[in-house]
Amino acid sequence: MKNQPGSLGPREGQIVELLLQGCDNAEIARELKMAPRTVKVHFNRLFLRFGISDGIKRVKLATLMYRAQTPRLINGVETVSTAKQQNAP
């Protein structure tokens, strides 16, 4: 990955937030009052920035962004799991 997930511009952040809410390109365009083609251009730039070049690009981007927002939750779950294993008889 070329850049860190947190290095989004304001408009990219809005697009990613709507992506994480499950919106498709048309819904994002409507919500942000922009052309659907502009949304697609933003996504293509994000795919390039984060090195996403194949497969289900939107899913990969959404997963990456979701993980970037919840590192403490993921670490907390791993810590709890490890603690339970250590205390098990």
LOVEXBA-794710 format. One record per residue: residue number from 0; chain; z, x, y of N, C-alpha, C, O in turn. Coordinates in pm, whole numbers, plus 50000, padded with zeros to 5 digits. Each point is the difference from the previous one (the first is absolute). Layout:
N
+-----+------+-------+-------+-------+-------+-------+-------+-------+-------+-------+-------+-------+-------+
! pos ! unit !  n.zz !  n.xx !  n.yy ! ca.zz ! ca.xx ! ca.yy !  c.zz !  c.xx !  c.yy !  o.zz !  o.xx !  o.yy !
+-----+------+-------+-------+-------+-------+-------+-------+-------+-------+-------+-------+-------+-------+
! NUM !    A !     Z !     X !     Y !     Z !     X !     Y !     Z !     X !     Y !     Z !     X !     Y !
...
+-----+------+-------+-------+-------+-------+-------+-------+-------+-------+-------+-------+-------+-------+
//
This chain:
89
+-----+------+-------+-------+-------+-------+-------+-------+-------+-------+-------+-------+-------+-------+
! pos ! unit !  n.zz !  n.xx !  n.yy ! ca.zz ! ca.xx ! ca.yy !  c.zz !  c.xx !  c.yy !  o.zz !  o.xx !  o.yy !
+-----+------+-------+-------+-------+-------+-------+-------+-------+-------+-------+-------+-------+-------+
!   0 !    A ! 50000 ! 50084 ! 49884 ! 50000 ! 49916 ! 50116 ! 50000 ! 50089 ! 50124 ! 50071 ! 50100 ! 50008 !
!   1 !    A ! 49848 ! 49860 ! 50086 ! 49984 ! 50084 ! 50117 ! 50112 ! 49978 ! 50101 ! 50054 ! 50098 ! 50053 !
!   2 !    A ! 49982 ! 49778 ! 49976 ! 50103 ! 49967 ! 50099 ! 50113 ! 49924 ! 49935 ! 49987 ! 49946 ! 49890 !
!   3 !    A ! 50124 ! 50051 ! 50180 ! 50114 ! 49924 ! 49952 ! 49979 ! 49851 ! 50029 ! 49940 ! 49966 ! 50102 !
!   4 !    A ! 50108 ! 49945 ! 49812 ! 49983 ! 49858 ! 50021 ! 50056 ! 49950 ! 50132 ! 49950 ! 49901 ! 50054 !
!   5 !    A ! 50150 ! 50163 ! 50000 ! 50061 ! 49955 ! 50124 ! 49917 ! 50029 ! 50124 ! 50037 ! 49957 ! 50109 !
!   6 !    A ! 49852 ! 50115 ! 49877 ! 49923 ! 50042 ! 50117 ! 49887 ! 49902 ! 50032 ! 49885 ! 50040 ! 50014 !
!   7 !    A ! 50150 ! 49833 ! 49997 ! 49902 ! 49897 ! 50032 ! 50002 ! 49972 ! 50149 ! 50104 ! 50006 ! 50065 !
!   8 !    A ! 49778 ! 49962 ! 49988 ! 49992 ! 49954 ! 50137 ! 50052 ! 49858 ! 50008 ! 50022 ! 49936 ! 49897 !
!   9 !    A ! 49999 ! 50013 ! 50226 ! 50054 ! 49864 ! 50014 ! 49913 ! 49893 ! 49932 ! 50053 ! 49911 ! 49933 !
!  10 !    A ! 49817 ! 50096 ! 50084 ! 49911 ! 49899 ! 49941 ! 49996 ! 50015 ! 49848 ! 50000 ! 49900 ! 49928 !
!  11 !    A ! 49998 ! 50225 ! 50024 ! 50002 ! 50023 ! 49856 ! 50129 ! 49944 ! 49940 ! 50000 ! 49943 ! 49891 !
!  12 !    A ! 50110 ! 50075 ! 50180 ! 50128 ! 49946 ! 49953 ! 49996 ! 49848 ! 49986 ! 50053 ! 49945 ! 49904 !
!  13 !    A ! 49884 ! 49989 ! 50194 ! 49987 ! 49855 ! 49993 ! 49915 ! 49959 ! 49880 ! 50033 ! 49904 ! 49929 !
!  14 !    A ! 49859 ! 50168 ! 50048 ! 49911 ! 49969 ! 49888 ! 50072 ! 50020 ! 49867 ! 49990 ! 49917 ! 49910 !
!  15 !    A ! 50082 ! 50193 ! 50078 ! 50073 ! 50029 ! 49876 ! 50108 ! 49895 ! 49977 ! 50021 ! 49957 ! 49886 !
!  16 !    A ! 50049 ! 50003 ! 50219 ! 50103 ! 49897 ! 49986 ! 49940 ! 49870 ! 49945 ! 50058 ! 49938 ! 49911 !
!  17 !    A ! 49827 ! 50022 ! 50141 ! 49935 ! 49879 ! 49950 ! 49949 ! 50019 ! 49858 ! 50003 ! 49906 ! 49920 !
!  18 !    A ! 49950 ! 50214 ! 50047 ! 49958 ! 50030 ! 49863 ! 50119 ! 49982 ! 49905 ! 49986 ! 49940 ! 49893 !
!  19 !    A ! 50130 ! 50111 ! 50147 ! 50119 ! 49989 ! 49915 ! 50049 ! 49856 ! 49988 ! 50071 ! 49967 ! 49905 !
!  20 !    A ! 49890 ! 49948 ! 50188 ! 50033 ! 49858 ! 49991 ! 49900 ! 49924 ! 49913 ! 50017 ! 49881 ! 49974 !
!  21 !    A ! 49877 ! 50189 ! 49980 ! 49903 ! 49939 ! 49911 ! 49877 ! 49943 ! 50068 ! 49923 ! 49927 ! 49938 !
!  22 !    A ! 50057 ! 50105 ! 50190 ! 49885 ! 49947 ! 50073 ! 49871 ! 50071 ! 49960 ! 50001 ! 50121 ! 49974 !
!  23 !    A ! 49890 ! 49804 ! 50022 ! 49870 ! 50063 ! 49976 ! 49939 ! 50040 ! 50135 ! 50058 ! 49973 ! 50105 !
!  24 !    A ! 49825 ! 50090 ! 49892 ! 49938 ! 50050 ! 50123 ! 49977 ! 49889 ! 50102 ! 50024 ! 50020 ! 50119 !
!  25 !    A ! 49929 ! 49864 ! 49837 ! 49972 ! 49890 ! 50092 ! 50129 ! 49952 ! 50067 ! 50000 ! 49972 ! 50120 !
!  26 !    A ! 50107 ! 50019 ! 49804 ! 50129 ! 49958 ! 50057 ! 50053 ! 50103 ! 50100 ! 50052 ! 49964 ! 50105 !
!  27 !    A ! 49933 ! 50163 ! 49860 ! 50044 ! 50107 ! 50090 ! 49920 ! 49994 ! 50130 ! 50057 ! 50009 ! 50108 !
!  28 !    A ! 49812 ! 49974 ! 49881 ! 49914 ! 49993 ! 50118 ! 50040 ! 49882 ! 50088 ! 50009 ! 50013 ! 50122 !
!  29 !    A ! 50016 ! 49874 ! 49818 ! 50040 ! 49880 ! 50075 ! 50134 ! 50022 ! 50070 ! 50015 ! 49968 ! 50118 !
!  30 !    A ! 50081 ! 50086 ! 49808 ! 50134 ! 50020 ! 50054 ! 50000 ! 50101 ! 50117 ! 50071 ! 49981 ! 50099 !
!  31 !    A ! 49851 ! 50124 ! 49888 ! 49998 ! 50105 ! 50102 ! 49888 ! 49982 ! 50102 ! 49980 ! 50085 ! 50088 !
!  32 !    A ! 49947 ! 49804 ! 49899 ! 49891 ! 49968 ! 50093 ! 49899 ! 50114 ! 50013 ! 49972 ! 50050 ! 50109 !
!  33 !    A ! 49975 ! 49989 ! 49776 ! 49898 ! 50104 ! 49995 ! 49893 ! 49959 ! 49899 ! 50021 ! 49909 ! 49919 !
!  34 !    A ! 49866 ! 50157 ! 50087 ! 49891 ! 49970 ! 49908 ! 50036 ! 50046 ! 49859 ! 50066 ! 50103 ! 49984 !
!  35 !    A ! 49892 ! 49823 ! 49914 ! 50026 ! 50043 ! 49862 ! 49946 ! 50141 ! 49972 ! 50061 ! 50076 ! 49924 !
!  36 !    A ! 49827 ! 49957 ! 50137 ! 49944 ! 50135 ! 49981 ! 50095 ! 50107 ! 50055 ! 50010 ! 50109 ! 49943 !
!  37 !    A ! 50058 ! 49861 ! 50166 ! 50096 ! 50095 ! 50057 ! 50116 ! 50023 ! 49905 ! 50049 ! 50112 ! 49986 !
!  38 !    A ! 49996 ! 49783 ! 49948 ! 50106 ! 50013 ! 49900 ! 49953 ! 50092 ! 49888 ! 50074 ! 50088 ! 49955 !
!  39 !    A ! 49804 ! 49892 ! 50000 ! 49944 ! 50082 ! 49893 ! 49993 ! 50147 ! 50042 ! 50029 ! 50090 ! 49920 !
!  40 !    A ! 49933 ! 49934 ! 50204 ! 49993 ! 50138 ! 50051 ! 50139 ! 50063 ! 49999 ! 50016 ! 50115 ! 49960 !
!  41 !    A ! 50084 ! 49810 ! 50084 ! 50138 ! 50051 ! 49998 ! 50042 ! 50035 ! 49857 ! 50059 ! 50106 ! 49977 !
!  42 !    A ! 49911 ! 49805 ! 49929 ! 50036 ! 50029 ! 49860 ! 49929 ! 50124 ! 49949 ! 50061 ! 50084 ! 49934 !
!  43 !    A ! 49810 ! 49930 ! 50096 ! 49926 ! 50117 ! 49954 ! 50060 ! 50129 ! 50055 ! 50006 ! 50101 ! 49930 !
!  44 !    A ! 50037 ! 49896 ! 50196 ! 50066 ! 50119 ! 50059 ! 50133 ! 50029 ! 49930 ! 50033 ! 50116 ! 49975 !
!  45 !    A ! 50042 ! 49779 ! 49995 ! 50127 ! 50019 ! 49929 ! 49976 ! 50057 ! 49860 ! 50073 ! 50088 ! 49955 !
!  46 !    A ! 49826 ! 49861 ! 49975 ! 49968 ! 50051 ! 49867 ! 49968 ! 50149 ! 50007 ! 50048 ! 50078 ! 49918 !
!  47 !    A ! 49871 ! 49961 ! 50180 ! 49966 ! 50142 ! 50016 ! 50123 ! 50083 ! 50034 ! 50022 ! 50107 ! 49943 !
!  48 !    A ! 50058 ! 49842 ! 50150 ! 50118 ! 50075 ! 50043 ! 50095 ! 50028 ! 49885 ! 50055 ! 50109 ! 49991 !
!  49 !    A ! 49964 ! 49794 ! 49921 ! 50096 ! 50016 ! 49892 ! 49936 ! 50043 ! 49868 ! 50065 ! 49998 ! 49896 !
!  50 !    A ! 49808 ! 50039 ! 50110 ! 49933 ! 50055 ! 49882 ! 49974 ! 49898 ! 49891 ! 49997 ! 50036 ! 49882 !
!  51 !    A ! 49983 ! 49839 ! 50154 ! 49973 ! 49894 ! 49902 ! 49849 ! 49983 ! 49994 ! 49938 ! 49951 ! 50094 !
!  52 !    A ! 50004 ! 50090 ! 49793 ! 49853 ! 50000 ! 49994 ! 49940 ! 49917 ! 49888 ! 49878 ! 49982 ! 49995 !
!  53 !    A ! 50205 ! 49966 ! 49917 ! 49943 ! 49922 ! 49890 ! 50098 ! 49893 ! 49956 ! 50112 ! 49990 ! 50050 !
!  54 !    A ! 49843 ! 49930 ! 49856 ! 50086 ! 49896 ! 49946 ! 50021 ! 49885 ! 50096 ! 49916 ! 49972 ! 50086 !
!  55 !    A ! 50194 ! 49963 ! 49900 ! 50033 ! 49885 ! 50083 ! 50071 ! 50053 ! 50125 ! 50122 ! 50010 ! 50004 !
!  56 !    A ! 49798 ! 50022 ! 50097 ! 50050 ! 50071 ! 50117 ! 50111 ! 49926 ! 50073 ! 50101 ! 50059 ! 50037 !
!  57 !    A ! 49881 ! 49810 ! 49984 ! 50102 ! 49923 ! 50073 ! 50133 ! 50001 ! 49926 ! 50105 ! 50010 ! 50063 !
!  58 !    A ! 49891 ! 49981 ! 49806 ! 50123 ! 50001 ! 49921 ! 50067 ! 50136 ! 50010 ! 50122 ! 50009 ! 50015 !
!  59 !    A ! 49799 ! 50096 ! 49976 ! 50056 ! 50135 ! 50011 ! 50064 ! 50022 ! 50136 ! 50109 ! 50055 ! 50010 !
!  60 !    A ! 49823 ! 49902 ! 50097 ! 50054 ! 50014 ! 50134 ! 50127 ! 49918 ! 50016 ! 50099 ! 50049 ! 50054 !
!  61 !    A ! 49900 ! 49827 ! 49899 ! 50119 ! 49915 ! 50011 ! 50117 ! 50061 ! 49924 ! 50113 ! 49998 ! 50048 !
!  62 !    A ! 49861 ! 50056 ! 49833 ! 50105 ! 50062 ! 49921 ! 50057 ! 50121 ! 50073 ! 50121 ! 50018 ! 50007 !
!  63 !    A ! 49792 ! 50065 ! 50047 ! 50043 ! 50118 ! 50074 ! 50086 ! 49961 ! 50120 ! 50104 ! 50060 ! 50024 !
!  64 !    A ! 49851 ! 49841 ! 50051 ! 50073 ! 49956 ! 50119 ! 50134 ! 49936 ! 49962 ! 50100 ! 50022 ! 50068 !
!  65 !    A ! 49900 ! 49899 ! 49825 ! 50124 ! 49937 ! 49955 ! 50102 ! 50106 ! 49958 ! 50118 ! 49992 ! 50036 !
!  66 !    A ! 49836 ! 50106 ! 49889 ! 50090 ! 50107 ! 49956 ! 50053 ! 50080 ! 50119 ! 50115 ! 50043 ! 49999 !
!  67 !    A ! 49802 ! 49976 ! 50102 ! 50043 ! 50074 ! 50119 ! 50109 ! 49924 ! 50075 ! 50084 ! 50062 ! 50065 !
!  68 !    A ! 49914 ! 49805 ! 49927 ! 50100 ! 49918 ! 50070 ! 50130 ! 49988 ! 49923 ! 50103 ! 49968 ! 50059 !
!  69 !    A ! 49896 ! 50058 ! 49810 ! 50118 ! 49974 ! 49918 ! 50049 ! 50121 ! 49922 ! 50041 ! 49984 ! 49885 !
!  70 !    A ! 49957 ! 50137 ! 50172 ! 50045 ! 50115 ! 49919 ! 50149 ! 49993 ! 49966 ! 50041 ! 50043 ! 49893 !
!  71 !    A ! 50040 ! 49902 ! 50199 ! 50144 ! 49991 ! 49973 ! 50029 ! 49901 ! 49889 ! 50088 ! 50022 ! 49916 !
!  72 !    A ! 49838 ! 49867 ! 50082 ! 50018 ! 49900 ! 49896 ! 49964 ! 50060 ! 49865 ! 50074 ! 49984 ! 49903 !
!  73 !    A ! 49814 ! 50084 ! 50091 ! 49957 ! 50061 ! 49873 ! 50101 ! 50104 ! 49956 ! 50038 ! 50002 ! 49882 !
!  74 !    A ! 50007 ! 50084 ! 50209 ! 50099 ! 50102 ! 49965 ! 50131 ! 49936 ! 49959 ! 50067 ! 50047 ! 49908 !
!  75 !    A ! 49972 ! 49844 ! 50160 ! 50124 ! 49931 ! 49965 ! 49995 ! 49944 ! 49861 ! 50099 ! 50008 ! 49927 !
!  76 !    A ! 49789 ! 49935 ! 50034 ! 49985 ! 49944 ! 49866 ! 50006 ! 50113 ! 49897 ! 50064 ! 49985 ! 49896 !
!  77 !    A ! 49871 ! 50126 ! 50133 ! 50003 ! 50112 ! 49906 ! 50141 ! 50055 ! 49987 ! 50042 ! 50036 ! 49890 !
!  78 !    A ! 50031 ! 49972 ! 50221 ! 50137 ! 50051 ! 49997 ! 50089 ! 49909 ! 49917 ! 50081 ! 50048 ! 49920 !
!  79 !    A ! 49906 ! 49821 ! 50097 ! 50080 ! 49905 ! 49924 ! 49968 ! 50012 ! 49852 ! 50090 ! 50000 ! 49917 !
!  80 !    A ! 49782 ! 50010 ! 50049 ! 49960 ! 50013 ! 49860 ! 50060 ! 50126 ! 49938 ! 50048 ! 49997 ! 49887 !
!  81 !    A ! 49949 ! 50113 ! 50186 ! 50054 ! 50126 ! 49951 ! 50151 ! 49988 ! 49981 ! 50053 ! 50047 ! 49899 !
!  82 !    A ! 50016 ! 49890 ! 50196 ! 50144 ! 49982 ! 49989 ! 50037 ! 49916 ! 49878 ! 50096 ! 50031 ! 49931 !
!  83 !    A ! 49828 ! 49864 ! 50043 ! 50027 ! 49915 ! 49885 ! 49982 ! 50078 ! 49871 ! 50076 ! 49982 ! 49905 !
!  84 !    A ! 49824 ! 50103 ! 50089 ! 49974 ! 50080 ! 49880 ! 50115 ! 50099 ! 49977 ! 50040 ! 50022 ! 49886 !
!  85 !    A ! 50012 ! 50036 ! 50221 ! 50107 ! 50098 ! 49987 ! 50131 ! 49935 ! 49956 ! 50079 ! 50063 ! 49929 !
!  86 !    A ! 49944 ! 49812 ! 50112 ! 50125 ! 49931 ! 49966 ! 49991 ! 49924 ! 49868 ! 50100 ! 49947 ! 49953 !
!  87 !    A ! 49783 ! 50048 ! 49987 ! 49984 ! 49928 ! 49873 ! 50070 ! 50076 ! 49888 ! 50000 ! 50123 ! 49999 !
!  88 !    A ! 50061 ! 49804 ! 49903 ! 50068 ! 50066 ! 49888 ! 49907 ! 50069 ! 49905 ! 50045 ! 50059 ! 49901 !
+-----+------+-------+-------+-------+-------+-------+-------+-------+-------+-------+-------+-------+-------+
//
